[in-house]
Amino acid sequence: MQIKIYFLVLCLSVNFTLFAQVNTNSSYSTPEIDAKVEALMSGMTMDEKLAQIMGTRIRDIMVDGKVSLEKCREHIPYGIGHFCQFSSGQALSPEELRDLVREIQHYLMTETRLKIPAIFHEEAITGFATQGATTFPQQIGVGCTWNPELVEKNTSSTAQNMRAAGATFALSPMLDLSRTAHWNRHQESYGEDAYLTSRMGVAFVQGLQGNDFKTGVAATVKHFAGYGTKNNNSKMLYEEYLMPHEACFKIAGAKSVMPSYGVYKALPVAASPTMLDQILRRDAGFDGLVVSDYGAITMLYKKYKVAKDSTMAAALALNAGMDIELSSPSMFPKLREALNQGLVTEELIDAAVKRSLIMKAKLGLLDKNPIIGKDGALDFDPPAFRKLAYETACQSIVLLENDGILPLKKEVKKIALVGPNAANVFGLLGDYTYQGMRSFWKQTTFDANNPKLVTVKEGLESRLAKDVQIKHERGCDWSAALEAKIDKEGFGDSRIEKLKMMTVSGLPQPNLKNAIKIAEESDVIIAVMGENLYLNGEGRWRNGIKLPGEQEAFVEQLIATGKPVVLVMLGGRQQVISKFSDQCAAVVQAWFPGEEGGNAIADVLLGNVNPSGKLCVSYPRTEEKVEINYQDGYEKKELVQYPFGYGLSYTQYEYSNMNMKSKVDITDERFSISCTVKNTGSVDGTEVVQLYVSPKNTNSTMKPILLKGFQRVNLKAGEEKEISFKVSPQQLVEYKKNQWIIEAGKYEFKLGASCTDIRLKDEIEISGGNLILEKGRDVFFSDNE
């Protein structure tokens, strides 16, 4: 019976996929590229074809740290599609890395019959994951900048570094919506909202790819779709979880997608023709390359057990719509056997090979003399890139509480700097940074000076006046007992305990008594608390989401001294602080702020930078394990301490003069919504003006409140500006009864400083009959004037 079920799934997969091949959108390619690829494929053997739809690791062709020609001839005699995470496993200078890539490409272009170079790909969520490259803040912090333009600049710099090393393909950005801080990959998300995530994702892809694939780096949007949450609700799946991916396909031209490790309607996404063919290719209009998450095809056999062996696992994935197996050639080598058994067709294999080769052609790798890397000396962290990292860190910081203690006054002469993250770099770094990957996955140390990682202590010391005294004492570790557990069903193992030891290696034992003593003698206490690499990330699960270990008790002891406590939190998630936040003089959420984190935090504390960060997530009041989504209107108000979009400033902003038509036609292209924003304080600042919509029809199935636009507005003290949004009726579209429909009726548009701090609102009537979008949605964002 079990074997019959396997073959039923397989047959369904074949039928779906063959239909998709006939209707593949040709915009992924050009006639010139098609001709080049078809000519190449006409003489390919099956071994050569299969090689192009698999990835491998550099370690498989190296001996004693050097590329082995014998190993190359043994492991990749027919070439290879991808070299996976090629730089994060190395500790090489930029020039050494480039030369390594050139050496391997030379073998492929001279020793293999077809002379096809490989794609070298790497993680790029916080910059190029290699030694010495600029390390930007993690995406959860970047989401709080609400600044797509800055994201585009950051990823453009990442592309420059990657191209200089010979890399042409990135496994980024991560576009999963995350509505619970309990998810271990929460930090990689841009937050809980589809609109904000889509804007940031589009900017990420545009900056990385540039105007030409031959000079840019191909982005891979992931994880398709609804990873880390329940994705079986079609309305929510189409309207929200698909939106960031779809926007990146249609607006930014993303041509690579990675399906998730998750499940859709009881079937792993990696083997789901519904997800990878119908939803991805037909409904979302994707026409590019589908690459597996690392080991995802193996999981069909070993974890999910929907395949009885590796041959069937390979067939299920290919039939469902998977083009390339990453990161090792484990299952796809069995496609020859699957072909012999009639489980796949040669046409299906050819379709995957063609898409793989089209990508190589687009990236310039099939040119007569492909450009591999950049000649000369290389600098992966030049001053201009560090400046971008600093600006991003500054804008990502969210001021949650402030009784007036910040910015610190000139009268402050004695500062007690305490907490496990005060003088340690491990609280600066997110998952899938180079340093994070080396520490957790490779279990090796990294050079904190390459690039230079600036701690909070260093940042303050470099900026404070000479007559200000800083006394530092850790006071406690991140956690006395291990606060994270291994994800044994995934890739976690004993790494966490080893990494914990690495973070405190060489440090004296924390001295609580001394920490309290210097706190009592200070004018102000800066307590830098939170998480680090071993408490947050893929393969690691924390037991809860409050401050870990003894940190909460430590903060309470600091508060008990009677001295003002400025709580600074680093980490990849919101951490529950409702027990004592109102007793702190200020609370600063700084996330994993990257290499310039210490300088950015210091400048915010001292007032050199006016904080402008706004929460891209709802901030929980309790540790209850539920998803929180501001769109539901916070029905359980007791769950939320700080709302989506919230963030304080050192100045105040006044909103006035909202102007909007009272009625527009449902077929109108755009209508304008404007208002005036004034900085009424004495400090220059930046306000993030947020545009929301709420349905007024009582029978509407639209969420109670939805973000539909935002603008960062720079205002000098006393300055006012008029801002405008051009909104499309298409932004009101809903997915109902398997179709996209815009419903006529009344809607209320709201302008505010957060989803609950609404300053202005007005109603508009969308007149005419309900409008069905036969070809789906193609307008995602408001145009800002």
C-alpha positions in Angstrom: 0.0 0.0 0.0 2.8 2.4 0.9 4.5 1.9 -2.5 1.2 2.6 -4.3 0.9 5.9 -2.4 4.4 6.9 -3.5 3.6 6.3 -7.1 0.3 8.1 -6.9 2.1 11.2 -5.7 4.7 10.7 -8.4 2.1 10.5 -11.2 0.3 13.6 -10.0 3.7 15.4 -10.0 4.5 14.4 -13.6 1.1 15.6 -14.9 1.4 19.0 -13.3 4.9 19.6 -14.4 4.6 18.5 -18.0 1.8 21.1 -18.4 4.1 23.7 -16.9 6.9 23.0 -19.3 4.7 23.7 -22.3 3.6 27.0 -20.9 7.0 28.3 -19.6 7.3 32.1 -20.0 10.1 32.8 -22.4 11.1 36.1 -20.7 13.6 34.3 -18.5 15.7 34.0 -21.7 16.2 35.7 -25.0 16.4 34.1 -28.5 20.2 34.6 -28.5 20.6 32.8 -25.2 18.1 30.1 -26.2 20.2 29.4 -29.4 23.4 29.3 -27.4 22.0 26.9 -24.8 20.3 24.6 -27.2 23.4 24.3 -29.3 25.3 23.4 -26.1 22.7 20.9 -25.0 22.5 19.2 -28.4 25.8 17.4 -27.8 25.5 16.8 -24.1 25.6 13.3 -22.6 23.3 12.5 -19.7 26.2 12.6 -17.3 27.0 16.2 -18.5 23.4 17.2 -18.2 23.0 15.9 -14.6 26.2 17.7 -13.6 24.6 21.0 -14.5 21.7 20.6 -12.1 23.7 19.8 -9.0 25.8 21.6 -6.6 28.8 20.6 -4.6 31.3 22.0 -2.0 34.8 23.2 -2.5 36.0 20.9 0.2 35.2 17.9 -2.0 38.0 18.9 -4.4 40.6 20.0 -1.9 43.5 18.3 -0.2 45.4 20.0 2.6 43.7 23.3 1.8 44.7 23.2 -1.9 42.7 22.4 -5.0 43.5 18.9 -6.1 43.5 18.2 -9.8 43.1 14.5 -9.1 40.1 15.3 -6.9 38.5 17.5 -9.6 38.9 14.8 -12.2 37.3 12.3 -9.8 34.5 14.4 -8.3 33.5 16.7 -11.2 34.7 15.1 -14.4 31.6 16.4 -16.3 31.6 19.8 -14.8 29.2 21.1 -12.1 26.3 23.5 -11.8 27.1 25.3 -8.5 29.8 25.5 -5.9 27.9 26.1 -2.7 28.7 28.5 0.1 32.2 28.6 -1.4 33.6 31.5 0.7 32.0 31.1 4.2 33.9 27.8 4.6 37.2 29.6 4.0 39.4 32.0 5.9 41.1 33.6 2.9 42.0 37.1 1.9 39.9 38.6 -0.9 42.7 38.0 -3.4 43.2 34.4 -2.2 39.5 33.8 -2.6 39.4 35.2 -6.1 42.4 33.2 -7.1 40.8 30.0 -5.7 37.7 30.6 -7.8 39.8 31.3 -10.9 41.8 28.1 -10.3 38.6 25.9 -10.1 37.0 27.7 -13.1 40.3 27.1 -15.1 39.9 23.4 -14.5 36.3 23.4 -15.6 37.0 25.5 -18.7 40.1 23.5 -19.8 39.8 20.0 -18.5 36.1 19.2 -19.0 34.8 18.4 -22.4 32.1 21.1 -22.5 34.2 23.8 -20.7 31.3 25.2 -18.8 32.1 27.3 -15.7 30.3 26.8 -12.5 28.2 29.3 -10.6 29.8 30.2 -7.3 27.1 31.1 -4.8 27.0 32.4 -1.2 24.8 33.8 1.5 24.4 37.6 1.3 21.6 38.5 3.8 24.0 40.7 5.7 26.6 41.3 3.0 28.9 38.9 1.2 29.6 36.1 3.7 33.3 36.0 3.5 36.3 37.0 5.6 36.9 40.7 5.5 33.6 41.8 3.9 31.3 44.4 5.2 28.9 42.9 7.8 25.5 44.7 7.7 22.8 44.5 10.4 20.5 41.5 10.3 17.3 41.8 8.3 15.0 42.1 11.4 16.9 45.3 12.2 17.0 46.5 8.6 13.2 46.1 8.5 13.0 48.7 11.2 14.8 51.3 9.0 11.8 51.3 6.7 14.3 52.5 4.1 14.3 50.5 0.8 16.7 53.0 -0.8 19.3 52.2 1.8 18.8 48.5 1.3 19.4 48.9 -2.4 22.7 50.7 -1.7 23.8 48.0 0.7 23.1 45.1 -1.7 24.7 46.9 -4.6 27.9 47.0 -2.5 27.5 43.3 -1.7 27.3 42.6 -5.4 30.5 44.5 -6.1 32.3 42.4 -3.5 30.9 39.1 -4.8 31.7 39.9 -8.4 35.2 40.9 -7.4 35.7 37.4 -5.9 34.1 35.6 -8.9 30.7 34.9 -7.3 27.6 35.5 -9.4 24.7 34.1 -7.4 23.3 34.7 -3.9 21.0 32.7 -1.7 19.3 35.9 -0.5 17.0 37.7 0.4 14.8 35.9 2.9 11.2 37.0 2.4 9.3 34.9 5.0 6.8 36.8 7.1 7.4 36.1 10.8 4.7 36.8 13.4 6.2 35.1 16.4 9.5 35.9 18.2 9.7 32.2 19.2 10.7 31.2 15.6 14.4 30.6 15.6 14.8 32.2 12.1 12.8 35.3 13.1 15.9 37.4 12.8 16.3 36.7 9.1 12.8 38.2 8.4 11.9 41.7 7.5 9.1 41.3 10.0 5.4 40.5 10.0 4.0 42.7 7.2 3.7 41.7 3.6 3.8 45.2 2.2 6.9 46.3 4.1 8.7 43.0 3.4 7.8 43.3 -0.3 9.2 46.9 -0.5 12.4 45.8 1.2 12.7 42.6 -0.8 12.3 44.4 -4.1 15.0 46.9 -3.1 17.3 44.0 -2.0 17.0 42.3 -5.4 17.3 45.5 -7.4 20.5 46.5 -5.7 22.0 43.0 -5.9 21.2 42.3 -9.6 21.6 45.9 -10.9 20.6 46.6 -14.4 22.5 43.7 -16.0 22.9 40.1 -14.8 26.3 40.1 -16.4 27.6 42.7 -14.0 25.3 42.0 -11.0 24.6 39.0 -8.8 21.5 36.9 -9.2 19.2 37.0 -6.2 17.4 33.9 -4.8 14.2 34.8 -3.0 13.4 32.4 -0.2 11.7 30.4 1.3 8.8 29.7 -1.0 6.2 30.0 0.5 4.8 30.6 4.0 7.8 29.1 5.8 7.8 29.2 9.6 4.0 29.6 9.8 0.7 27.9 8.9 0.3 28.3 5.1 -2.7 26.2 4.3 -5.1 29.2 4.3 -5.3 30.1 0.6 -6.5 33.6 1.2 -3.6 34.4 3.5 -1.1 32.5 1.4 -1.9 34.3 -1.8 -2.5 37.8 -0.4 0.4 37.9 2.1 2.9 35.1 2.0 3.2 35.1 -1.8 3.3 38.9 -2.1 7.0 39.5 -1.4 8.0 36.8 -3.8 5.6 37.9 -6.5 6.7 41.5 -6.2 10.3 40.5 -6.5 9.5 38.5 -9.7 7.3 41.1 -11.3 9.0 44.3 -10.3 12.7 43.5 -9.5 13.1 40.6 -12.0 14.2 37.9 -9.6 15.0 34.8 -11.5 15.9 32.3 -8.8 13.7 31.0 -6.0 14.3 28.5 -3.2 11.4 26.4 -1.9 11.2 26.0 1.9 11.8 23.0 4.1 8.2 23.3 5.1 5.0 21.4 4.2 2.0 22.6 2.1 -1.2 20.6 2.6 0.6 17.6 4.0 3.2 17.4 1.2 6.8 18.8 1.6 7.1 21.9 -0.5 10.2 20.4 -2.3 7.9 17.7 -3.7 4.7 19.8 -4.1 3.6 20.3 -7.7 0.8 22.5 -6.4 3.3 24.9 -4.7 6.1 24.7 -7.3 4.1 24.5 -10.5 0.6 25.9 -10.1 1.3 28.5 -7.4 4.8 29.5 -8.3 4.9 29.3 -12.1 1.3 29.7 -13.2 -0.2 31.9 -10.5 2.8 34.0 -9.5 4.2 34.1 -13.0 7.7 32.9 -12.1 9.7 31.8 -15.1 13.2 31.3 -13.7 15.3 28.8 -11.8 14.2 26.7 -8.8 17.0 25.6 -6.5 16.6 23.4 -3.5 17.4 24.4 0.0 20.4 22.4 1.3 19.4 18.8 1.8 15.7 19.4 1.2 15.5 16.7 -1.5 17.2 14.2 0.8 14.6 15.0 3.5 11.9 13.7 1.2 13.4 10.3 1.8 15.0 10.5 5.2 12.8 12.9 7.1 9.4 13.1 5.6 9.5 9.6 4.1 7.3 10.5 1.2 9.8 8.7 -1.0 10.8 5.1 -0.5 14.4 5.6 -1.6 16.8 8.3 -3.1 15.7 7.5 -6.6 12.1 8.3 -5.9 13.1 11.4 -3.9 15.0 12.8 -6.9 12.0 12.0 -9.2 9.5 13.6 -6.9 11.5 16.8 -6.6 12.2 17.1 -10.3 8.6 16.3 -11.3 7.3 18.8 -8.8 9.4 21.6 -10.4 12.8 21.6 -8.7 15.6 22.4 -11.1 18.8 22.1 -9.1 19.8 20.1 -6.0 21.9 21.9 -3.4 24.3 21.6 -1.7 25.7 18.1 -2.5 25.0 15.7 -5.3 23.1 13.2 -3.1 19.7 12.5 -4.8 19.9 14.0 -8.4 22.7 11.5 -9.4 19.8 8.9 -9.2 17.9 10.6 -11.9 19.5 8.4 -14.5 18.0 5.4 -12.6 14.7 7.2 -12.3 14.7 7.7 -16.1 15.4 4.1 -16.7 12.4 3.2 -14.3 10.1 5.6 -16.2 9.7 7.8 -13.1 10.9 10.9 -15.0 11.3 11.9 -18.7 14.3 13.1 -20.5 12.3 16.1 -21.6 11.8 17.0 -17.9 15.6 16.7 -17.2 16.3 18.8 -20.3 14.0 21.5 -19.1 15.9 21.8 -15.8 19.3 21.7 -17.5 18.1 24.4 -19.9 17.1 26.7 -17.1 20.4 26.1 -15.3 22.4 27.0 -18.4 20.2 30.0 -19.2 21.1 31.4 -15.8 24.8 30.8 -16.5 24.4 32.6 -19.9 22.6 35.5 -18.2 25.4 35.9 -15.7 28.0 35.9 -18.6 29.5 32.6 -17.7 28.9 31.2 -21.2 30.6 34.1 -22.9 33.6 33.4 -25.0 35.9 34.9 -22.4 33.9 35.1 -19.2 35.1 37.6 -16.6 36.0 35.7 -13.4 36.7 38.1 -10.5 38.4 41.5 -10.5 42.2 41.9 -11.1 44.4 43.7 -8.6 44.2 44.3 -4.9 40.7 43.9 -3.4 39.1 45.7 -0.4 35.8 44.1 0.8 35.3 46.7 3.5 36.2 50.1 2.1 35.2 53.3 4.0 32.1 53.8 1.8 30.8 50.4 2.6 31.4 50.8 6.4 29.5 54.1 6.2 26.5 52.2 4.7 26.8 49.7 7.6 26.9 52.5 10.1 23.9 54.3 8.6 21.9 51.1 8.5 22.7 50.3 12.1 21.7 53.8 13.2 18.4 53.7 11.3 17.6 50.2 12.6 17.7 51.1 16.3 14.3 51.5 17.9 13.9 53.7 21.0 11.1 51.9 23.0 11.2 53.9 26.3 12.7 57.3 27.3 11.9 59.3 30.4 14.2 62.1 29.2 17.5 60.4 30.2 18.4 60.1 26.5 20.3 61.6 24.9 22.8 61.5 27.8 23.4 64.9 29.2 26.8 66.6 29.6 26.3 66.4 33.4 26.8 62.7 33.2 30.5 62.0 34.2 30.4 58.5 35.5 28.9 55.6 33.4 28.6 52.0 34.6 28.7 49.9 31.5 27.5 46.4 32.3 26.0 43.3 30.7 27.2 40.4 28.6 26.9 42.3 25.3 28.7 45.5 26.4 32.2 44.6 25.3 31.7 41.4 23.2 31.2 41.1 19.5 29.0 38.0 19.6 25.9 40.2 20.2 26.5 42.2 17.0 26.2 39.3 14.6 23.2 37.7 13.0 22.8 34.2 11.6 24.4 33.8 8.1 26.9 36.5 8.7 30.4 35.1 7.8 31.3 35.2 11.5 28.1 33.4 12.5 28.5 30.7 9.9 32.2 30.1 10.9 31.3 30.0 14.6 28.2 27.8 14.4 28.5 25.6 11.3 32.3 25.3 11.1 33.0 25.5 14.9 36.1 27.7 14.3 37.0 31.2 15.5 37.0 34.3 13.3 39.0 37.5 13.2 37.0 40.2 14.9 39.3 42.8 13.2 38.7 41.6 9.7 36.4 43.4 9.2 36.6 45.4 12.4 33.7 44.7 14.7 33.0 47.6 17.0 31.6 46.8 20.4 29.4 49.1 22.4 32.3 49.8 24.8 34.5 50.8 22.0 31.9 53.0 20.4 31.3 54.9 23.7 35.0 55.2 24.4 35.7 56.7 21.0 32.9 59.3 21.4 32.7 60.4 25.0 34.5 63.4 26.3 37.8 62.8 28.1 36.3 63.8 31.5 33.7 61.1 31.3 34.6 57.9 33.1 33.4 54.5 32.0 33.7 51.5 34.3 32.9 48.2 32.8 31.9 44.8 34.3 30.1 42.0 32.6 28.0 41.2 35.7 26.6 38.0 34.2 26.9 35.8 31.2 24.3 35.5 28.5 23.0 32.3 30.3 24.5 30.2 33.0 22.6 27.1 31.8 22.3 26.4 28.1 19.3 28.4 27.0 19.1 27.0 23.5 18.3 23.5 22.4 19.4 21.6 19.3 17.1 21.1 16.4 18.0 17.5 16.0 15.5 17.0 13.1 17.3 19.6 11.1 21.0 20.3 11.3 21.6 21.1 14.9 24.0 19.1 17.0 26.5 19.7 19.8 27.6 22.9 18.1 25.6 25.1 20.5 27.5 24.1 23.7 30.9 24.5 21.9 29.9 27.9 20.6 28.8 29.0 24.0 32.3 28.2 25.3 33.8 30.2 22.3 31.9 33.3 23.3 33.4 33.6 26.7 36.9 32.2 25.9 39.6 34.3 27.5 37.2 36.4 29.5 37.3 36.6 33.3 34.4 35.2 35.2 31.6 37.8 35.5 31.6 39.6 38.9 28.1 40.5 40.0 29.2 42.2 43.2 31.6 44.5 41.3 28.9 45.3 38.7 26.5 46.4 41.4 29.3 48.4 43.1 30.2 50.4 40.0 26.5 50.8 39.2 25.9 52.4 42.6 28.8 54.8 42.1 27.7 55.9 38.6 25.5 58.7 37.3 23.9 56.4 34.8 23.9 52.6 34.1 24.0 51.4 30.6 23.1 47.7 30.6 23.7 46.0 27.3 21.8 42.7 27.4 20.2 40.2 25.1 21.2 37.3 22.9 24.1 36.2 20.8 24.9 33.7 18.1 24.3 30.5 20.2 20.9 31.7 21.4 19.3 32.5 18.0 19.5 31.1 14.5 18.8 28.1 12.3 19.3 24.9 14.2 19.0 26.7 17.5 15.8 27.0 19.6 15.5 29.0 22.8 13.3 27.9 25.7 11.6 31.3 25.9 11.9 34.9 24.7 12.6 36.9 27.8 16.1 38.1 28.6 18.0 34.8 28.8 19.7 33.3 31.9 20.2 35.6 34.9 20.0 38.8 32.8 16.4 39.6 33.9 17.4 39.3 37.6 20.5 41.3 37.0 18.5 44.2 35.4 16.2 44.2 38.4 19.2 44.5 40.8 20.5 47.4 38.7 17.1 49.1 38.9 17.2 48.6 42.7 20.3 50.7 43.0 18.1 53.8 42.3 20.4 54.9 39.5 18.8 55.5 36.0 19.1 52.3 33.9 19.4 52.6 30.1 18.6 49.1 28.9 20.1 48.3 25.5 19.1 45.0 23.9 20.9 43.1 21.2 19.5 40.0 19.6 17.5 38.6 16.7 14.0 38.9 18.3 11.8 41.0 20.6 12.6 39.9 24.2 9.9 40.2 26.8 10.7 43.0 29.2 7.2 44.0 30.5 8.2 43.0 34.0 10.5 46.0 34.5 10.6 48.1 31.3 8.6 50.9 33.0 11.2 51.1 35.7 14.0 51.6 33.2 15.0 55.2 32.4 15.2 54.2 28.7 14.9 51.1 26.6 16.8 50.7 23.3 16.2 47.8 20.9 19.3 47.5 18.7 18.9 43.9 17.2 22.1 42.4 15.7 23.6 45.6 14.4 26.6 44.4 12.5 30.2 45.6 12.3 29.4 49.3 13.1 26.9 48.4 15.8 28.9 49.9 18.7 29.4 53.2 17.0 25.7 53.4 16.0 24.5 52.6 19.5 26.9 55.1 21.1 25.8 57.9 18.7 22.1 57.3 19.5 22.7 57.2 23.3 24.8 60.5 23.1 22.4 62.2 20.7 24.7 62.4 17.8 22.0 60.5 16.0 18.3 61.0 16.5 16.7 57.5 16.5 14.2 57.0 13.6 13.7 53.2 13.8 10.1 51.9 13.8 9.2 48.3 14.7 8.7 46.0 11.8 7.1 43.6 14.2 4.6 43.7 17.1 6.4 43.6 20.4 5.0 41.0 22.8 4.2 41.6 26.4 4.2 37.9 27.4 6.0 34.7 26.4 2.8 33.1 25.1 3.5 31.0 22.0 1.0 32.6 19.6 1.4 34.5 16.3 0.7 38.2 16.7 -0.4 40.2 13.6 -1.2 43.9 13.9 -3.6 43.4 10.9 -6.1 41.7 13.3 -6.3 44.8 15.3 -4.7 43.4 18.5 -7.9 41.7 19.7 -5.9 40.5 22.7 -4.3 43.8 23.7 -2.7 42.2 26.7 -0.3 40.3 24.3 1.3 43.4 22.9 3.5 45.9 24.6 4.6 48.0 21.6 2.7 48.1 18.4 3.8 47.5 14.8 5.3 50.7 13.4 6.2 52.1 16.8 9.4 54.0 17.7 10.3 57.1 19.7 12.4 60.0 18.7 14.2 62.9 20.5 11.7 65.3 18.9 8.0 65.4 18.1 6.0 65.4 14.9 2.7 66.9 14.1 0.4 65.7 11.3 -2.2 68.0 9.6 -4.1 68.9 6.4 -5.0 65.4 5.1 -6.3 65.7 1.6 -8.1 63.0 -0.4 -11.0 62.7 -2.8 -14.2 61.4 -1.3 -14.9 59.2 -4.3 -12.9 57.5 -7.1 -13.8 54.9 -9.8 -12.6 51.4 -9.3 -10.9 51.5 -12.7 -8.9 54.7 -11.9 -5.2 54.2 -12.1 -4.2 56.2 -9.0 -5.7 58.6 -6.5 -3.7 61.0 -4.2 -3.6 61.1 -0.4 -1.5 64.0 1.1 -0.8 65.6 4.4 1.6 68.0 6.1 4.2 66.8 8.6 6.0 69.2 11.0 8.9 68.7 13.3 7.6 70.6 16.4 10.7 69.9 18.5 14.1 71.5 18.8 16.1 68.6 17.3 16.4 67.6 13.6 14.9 64.2 12.9 13.3 61.7 10.6 9.7 60.6 10.8 8.3 57.4 9.2 4.8 58.3 8.0 2.7 55.2 7.6 -0.4 54.9 5.4 -3.0 52.3 6.5 -6.4 51.3 5.1 -9.4 49.8 6.9 -12.6 48.5 5.2 -15.9 50.2 6.2 -18.2 47.6 4.7 -19.4 45.4 7.5 -19.4 42.3 5.4 -15.8 42.8 4.1 -13.3 40.0 4.4 -10.4 42.4 4.4 -8.2 42.6 7.5 -9.2 45.4 9.9 -6.1 47.4 9.1 -3.4 47.0 6.4 -0.2 49.0 5.6 -0.5 50.5 2.1 2.4 52.9 2.0 5.1 54.7 4.0 7.7 57.4 3.6 10.8 58.5 5.6 10.6 62.3 6.0 13.7 64.2 7.0 12.8 67.4 8.9 14.9 70.0 10.6 13.7 71.5 13.9 10.6 73.5 13.1 10.4 72.4 9.5 7.3 71.1 7.8 6.8 69.3 4.5 3.8 68.2 2.5 4.0 64.5 1.5 1.8 62.6 -0.9 0.9 59.0 -1.7 -0.5 57.9 -5.0 -2.6 54.9 -4.3 -4.0 52.4 -6.8 -7.3 50.7 -6.3 -5.4 47.5 -7.1 -3.8 47.7 -3.7 -7.2 46.8 -2.2 -7.4 43.5 -4.1 -8.3 40.3 -2.2 -8.0 36.7 -3.2 -11.4 35.1 -2.9 -12.9 32.0 -4.6 -9.6 31.4 -6.5 -9.6 34.8 -8.1 -8.3 38.3 -7.5 -11.1 40.8 -6.9 -11.3 44.5 -6.0 -14.5 45.2 -4.1 -16.3 48.5 -4.5 -17.3 50.2 -1.3 -16.1 52.6 1.4 -12.6 52.4 2.8 -10.9 54.5 5.5 -7.3 55.6 4.9 -5.3 56.5 8.0 -2.0 58.3 8.4 0.0 57.7 11.5 3.2 57.1 13.4 2.3 53.4 14.1 -0.6 51.1 13.5 -2.2 52.3 16.7 -1.0 55.9 16.7 -3.2 57.2 13.9 -3.0 61.0 13.5 -5.3 61.6 10.5 -8.0 59.6 8.7 -10.7 60.0 6.1 -13.1 57.9 4.1 -13.2 57.3 0.4 -15.8 55.5 -1.8 -14.5 53.2 -4.5 -17.3 53.3 -7.0 -18.4 51.0 -9.8 -18.9 47.2 -9.9 -16.5 44.8 -8.3 -13.5 44.3 -10.5 -11.8 40.9 -11.2 -8.2 41.0 -12.2 -8.0 38.2 -14.8 -4.3 38.2 -15.0 -3.7 38.6 -11.3 -2.2 41.6 -9.5 0.6 43.7 -11.0 0.4 46.8 -8.8 1.8 46.3 -5.3 2.9 49.7 -4.0 1.7 53.3 -3.7 3.7 55.8 -5.7 5.1 58.5 -3.5 5.3 62.1 -4.7 
